[in-house]
């Protein structure tokens, strides 16, 4: 009987240890800053500006998270990572969250032990070629030399697409996005493939951007979003609801120039969002006015999109399917209630 009781007690302790949360939020608060994994430099998404300050759509996610936690969007350190480095860095605890144009896939959650928190950018894989080739469709890329970045889903997707369409392919695999551009401009490949959003960004780094075009074909689904480690539901929820807060803020008209009015609003859904009713922020481990902090720091989803990658940016990417569901897109967030 004593042996049985000892086994049961040990099993109970082991189960409790397994179920115990990782307490990432506490670690971040104790450290006094957030550690955010970003790209090595992708304009519009995550790249340092002339003064060395990190800016971009993915950067705004981390600044929004820091604002929610500390009421200070600058309490974050950015850790630049290659595609191959990003997931090991997160698993090993070198960063608290990965916000680096990463595609949500089954294998990355089931095999790597990671969790994608929410989709903050709906993308798809495409192709960039020289305008002088007069190519109008990806179906005309037979016998092309295609540059692709190592450690991305683009490798297998490209092989599948060319095989399915009976086209010959020479794949040139390189470690970084910068290497893709250099190899392409040096003539080592005649095509670049990656997410369409990244193609727009890479084109800007070329000597003559106007000489290159992004083909209209989109050959895959690439839902992008921030990633966290499995095993810490509180942290997972906070990162997830930071994204949802920005989307809901745009839908409800809560923006940087309407915050004062929003805080005084008597509309139930706005009151819940800005924290004048309910304790939704406290349920996530932050202040009830966390959405106000976020919008004050980086704006709502639409403001961040337009400033970094949309019409008001150098990239000039149309909202397209990343428009709100109520405006013809597929962007949709659960309500705060």
PyMOL commands that set and color helices and strands:
alter all, ss='L'
color gray80, all
select helices_A, chain A and resi 2-19+24-31+57-70+83-91+106-110+131-133+138-140+154-164+177-185+196-204+209-211+233-251+259-264+268-274+280-284+290-298+301-308+320-322+325-327
alter helices_A, ss='H'
color red, helices_A
select strands_A, chain A and resi 34-38+47-48+54-55+76-80+97-98+114-116+121-123+125-130+144-149+169-174+191-195+212-214+222-224+227-229
alter strands_A, ss='S'
color yellow, strands_A
deselect
rebuild
show_as cartoon
